[in-house]
Amino acid sequence: MQLVTLSIQLEQYRNYLTYERNYSPQTINHYLRTLRRLDAFLTEINSHQSPPVKQIRSLHIRRFLADTSQRGAKPSTLLHYIKELSAFFNYLISQGRIEKSPTQHIRKPKLPDRAPEYLTVDEMTRLFAAVDLDEKWGLRDLCILQALYYCGLRNGELTALKRSDIHDDFSYLHVQSGKGGKDRLIPLHHHLQETLRAYVRRYDVSRPDQPLFPSRYHKQQRLHRETLNQLVKRYAALAGIEKDVLRTHTFRHTFATHLYQYGVNLNTISELLGHSGLDKVIVYTHAKADHLKEAMVRWEAATSDG
């Protein structure tokens, strides 16, 4: 009887995530990448053979996480690994491959309470102004930056957009199969509407199935996610914006924070972001604390004795 190894299970697990859980390709790749790293680690310590899933114990998972941590992984990364490994071993239990998950008693690392970093309205204005519209790809880059900010899109959601996802009158954006397989409609800010109209005219983005933001080198190829992060960092540098971590997801935090600052309720923000519940958006209430602090500073200045 052939032993069911970890490597053998990966393709079946991919099919399960794709067709039964309806996960996005990006999420599936994240899960499988973590599992391949575990397989590579266990293969190395198991006489260079992929281990049978029934023989994987909590000790192996702890050694893998310890090795990953020693290589510089942050606690947040380890937390993601534990979540993805737990989902995989729970799947194996449901399939009758194992009886107990080796992740069951793994302690999750404690993360520091930290509000997500975001940009101020002034910083966003400077960022947009840093784009040179006379450059060949300037208008495209401005359109990308505005779409990230005014729609709160995930990196993978923006790169997956097609021309047909923009309504004919440019009033709405249709995000198809976002995280968790949820579609949503996002009303478009009038600034983004104007930029999009100019963009699709200048670059002849007309075919319904064409990527809305194609690669510079091929009209039918989507932008790579890392290209977007590099684009964001380049314009941030031009605008003189310095942040510890600045990537496309920062725009998503900024979108939610600014909405909250201007009085939009958390349920609506959650819907616009494509979240399934309020637990993911409660972090944006830090914006109210910031405003209270600013108000106190102004009050102190006004009532000081000079």
C-alpha positions in Angstrom: 0.0 0.0 0.0 1.4 3.3 -1.1 1.9 5.9 1.7 0.1 9.2 1.1 2.9 11.8 1.2 2.6 15.5 1.7 3.7 16.3 -1.9 1.1 13.9 -3.3 -1.7 15.7 -1.5 -0.9 19.2 -2.8 -2.5 18.8 -6.2 -5.7 17.4 -4.6 -5.7 20.2 -2.1 -5.4 22.8 -4.9 -8.5 21.3 -6.6 -10.4 21.4 -3.3 -9.5 25.1 -2.7 -10.4 26.0 -6.3 -13.6 24.1 -6.9 -15.1 23.6 -3.4 -13.8 26.6 -1.5 -13.8 28.9 -4.5 -10.6 30.7 -3.3 -8.9 33.2 -5.6 -5.7 32.0 -7.5 -3.7 34.4 -5.4 -4.9 32.9 -2.1 -4.4 29.4 -3.4 -0.8 30.2 -4.3 -0.2 31.5 -0.8 -1.5 28.3 0.8 0.5 26.0 -1.6 3.7 28.1 -1.2 3.6 27.6 2.5 2.9 23.8 2.2 5.8 23.4 -0.3 8.1 25.1 2.1 7.0 22.7 4.8 7.4 19.8 2.4 10.9 21.0 1.5 11.9 21.3 5.2 10.5 17.9 6.2 12.0 16.2 3.1 15.4 17.5 4.1 15.2 16.1 7.6 13.5 12.9 6.4 16.3 11.4 4.4 15.3 13.5 1.4 11.9 11.9 1.1 8.5 13.7 1.3 7.0 12.5 4.6 3.8 10.5 4.8 1.1 12.9 6.2 0.2 10.4 8.9 3.7 10.7 10.3 3.8 14.5 10.6 3.7 15.5 14.3 3.5 18.8 16.2 7.2 18.5 16.8 7.8 18.8 13.0 5.6 21.8 12.7 7.4 23.5 15.7 10.8 22.8 14.1 9.6 24.2 10.8 8.3 27.4 12.4 11.4 27.8 14.4 13.6 27.4 11.3 11.4 29.9 9.5 11.7 32.4 12.4 15.5 32.0 12.4 15.5 33.0 8.8 13.9 36.3 9.6 10.2 35.7 9.3 8.0 38.1 11.3 5.4 37.0 13.8 2.7 38.0 11.4 4.2 35.7 8.8 4.3 32.8 11.2 0.7 33.4 12.1 -0.2 33.2 8.4 1.7 29.9 8.2 0.0 28.4 11.2 -3.4 29.4 9.7 -2.6 27.9 6.3 -1.1 24.7 7.7 -4.1 24.3 10.1 -6.5 24.6 7.1 -4.6 21.9 5.2 -4.5 19.4 8.0 -8.2 20.0 8.8 -8.8 19.2 5.2 -6.9 15.9 5.5 -9.0 15.0 8.6 -12.2 15.6 6.5 -10.8 13.3 3.8 -10.0 10.6 6.3 -6.2 10.8 5.7 -5.3 11.6 9.3 -7.1 11.5 12.6 -5.6 14.6 14.4 -4.0 17.8 13.2 -0.4 18.3 14.2 -1.1 22.1 14.4 -3.8 21.5 17.1 -1.6 22.5 20.0 0.7 25.0 18.3 0.7 28.3 20.1 0.1 31.3 17.9 2.6 34.2 18.2 1.3 37.3 19.8 1.2 40.3 17.5 1.7 43.8 18.8 -1.4 46.0 18.8 -0.7 48.3 15.9 -3.0 50.4 13.8 -2.5 50.0 10.1 -0.3 52.7 8.5 -2.1 55.1 6.2 -1.4 58.3 4.2 -2.9 61.7 5.0 -5.0 63.6 2.5 -2.1 66.0 1.9 0.2 63.0 1.2 -2.2 61.6 -1.3 -2.5 64.9 -3.0 1.3 65.1 -3.2 1.5 61.6 -4.5 -0.9 62.2 -7.4 0.9 65.5 -8.2 4.2 63.6 -8.5 3.0 61.8 -11.6 4.2 63.5 -14.8 1.3 63.2 -17.3 3.6 64.1 -20.2 5.5 60.8 -19.7 4.3 57.9 -21.9 2.9 55.9 -19.0 2.1 58.8 -16.7 -1.7 58.8 -17.2 -1.8 55.0 -16.7 0.2 55.3 -13.4 -2.1 58.1 -12.1 -5.1 55.9 -13.0 -3.6 53.0 -11.0 -2.8 55.2 -8.0 -6.3 56.7 -8.0 -8.0 53.3 -8.4 -6.0 51.9 -5.4 -7.0 54.9 -3.3 -10.6 55.7 -4.4 -11.6 52.0 -4.6 -9.6 50.4 -1.7 -8.6 47.6 -4.0 -6.4 44.7 -3.1 -3.3 44.3 -5.3 -4.6 41.1 -6.9 -8.0 42.7 -7.5 -6.5 45.6 -9.4 -4.3 43.5 -11.6 -7.3 41.2 -12.4 -9.5 44.0 -13.7 -10.8 43.9 -17.3 -12.2 46.7 -19.4 -15.6 45.2 -19.0 -15.4 45.6 -15.2 -15.9 49.4 -15.7 -19.6 50.3 -16.4 -20.3 52.0 -19.7 -20.9 55.4 -18.0 -17.8 55.0 -15.7 -20.1 55.2 -12.6 -19.2 51.8 -11.1 -16.4 49.3 -10.9 -17.3 45.6 -10.7 -14.8 43.6 -8.6 -15.2 40.0 -9.6 -14.4 37.2 -7.2 -12.5 39.2 -4.7 -11.1 37.5 -1.6 -13.3 34.7 -0.5 -15.0 34.6 -4.0 -17.2 37.7 -3.2 -18.1 40.1 -6.0 -18.9 43.7 -5.2 -19.8 47.0 -6.9 -17.8 50.1 -6.0 -19.2 53.6 -7.0 -16.4 55.5 -8.7 -15.2 58.9 -7.3 -15.6 61.7 -9.9 -11.8 62.3 -10.1 -11.2 58.6 -11.0 -14.1 58.7 -13.5 -12.3 61.6 -15.3 -8.9 59.9 -15.2 -10.4 56.6 -16.4 -12.1 58.2 -19.4 -8.9 59.9 -20.5 -6.9 56.7 -19.9 -9.0 54.3 -22.0 -9.0 56.8 -24.8 -5.3 57.5 -24.8 -4.2 53.8 -24.5 -7.1 52.4 -26.6 -8.3 50.0 -23.8 -11.4 49.0 -25.7 -11.8 45.2 -25.8 -14.1 43.9 -23.0 -11.8 41.0 -22.2 -8.6 43.1 -22.2 -6.8 43.7 -18.9 -7.7 47.2 -17.7 -4.1 47.8 -16.7 -1.9 45.7 -19.0 1.9 45.3 -18.9 3.9 47.9 -20.7 5.2 45.2 -23.0 2.1 43.2 -23.9 -1.5 44.4 -24.1 -2.9 41.0 -23.1 -0.7 40.4 -20.1 -1.6 41.7 -16.6 0.6 43.7 -14.5 2.6 41.8 -11.9 1.8 42.5 -8.3 5.4 43.4 -7.4 5.3 45.9 -10.3 2.5 47.7 -8.5 4.4 47.9 -5.3 7.5 49.3 -7.1 5.3 51.8 -8.8 3.8 53.0 -5.4 7.3 53.3 -3.9 8.7 55.2 -6.8 6.0 57.9 -6.7 6.1 58.1 -2.9 9.9 58.8 -3.2 9.2 61.5 -5.8 6.5 63.0 -3.5 8.9 63.0 -0.5 6.7 60.6 1.5 8.6 58.5 4.0 6.8 55.5 5.6 8.3 52.4 7.3 6.1 50.2 5.1 4.6 51.5 1.9 2.9 49.2 -0.6 -0.4 48.9 -2.5 -2.2 47.7 0.7 -1.4 51.0 2.3 -3.8 52.6 -0.1 -6.5 50.2 1.0 -5.9 51.2 4.7 -5.9 54.9 3.6 -9.2 54.5 1.7 -10.9 52.9 4.8 -9.4 55.4 7.2 -10.4 58.5 5.3 -14.0 57.1 4.8 -14.2 56.6 8.6 -12.8 60.1 9.2 -15.5 61.6 7.0 -18.3 59.8 8.9 -18.9 56.6 6.8 -20.1 53.8 9.1 -18.1 50.6 9.6 -20.8 48.4 7.9 -20.5 50.4 4.7 -16.7 50.4 4.8 -16.7 46.7 5.3 -19.0 46.2 2.3 -16.8 48.5 0.1 -13.7 46.6 1.1 -15.3 43.2 0.5 -14.9 42.0 4.1 -17.4 39.5 5.5 -17.7 41.1 8.9 -16.8 44.1 11.1 -13.9 42.3 12.8 -11.6 43.3 9.9 -12.5 47.0 9.8 -12.7 47.8 13.5 -8.9 48.7 13.3 -9.9 51.8 11.3 -11.4 53.4 14.4 -7.9 54.6 15.1 -8.8 57.5 12.8 -11.2 58.9 15.4 -8.5 58.8 18.1 -6.2 60.7 15.8 -8.8 63.4 15.2 -9.4 63.7 19.0 -5.7 64.2 19.6 -5.5 66.9 16.9 -8.5 68.6 18.4 -6.9 68.6 21.8 -3.7 70.1 20.4 -5.7 72.9 18.7 -7.6 73.5 22.0 -4.4 73.6 24.0 -2.9 76.2 21.5 -6.0 78.3 21.7 -6.1 78.4 25.5 -2.4 78.7 26.2 -1.2 81.9 27.9 1.2 82.5 25.1 
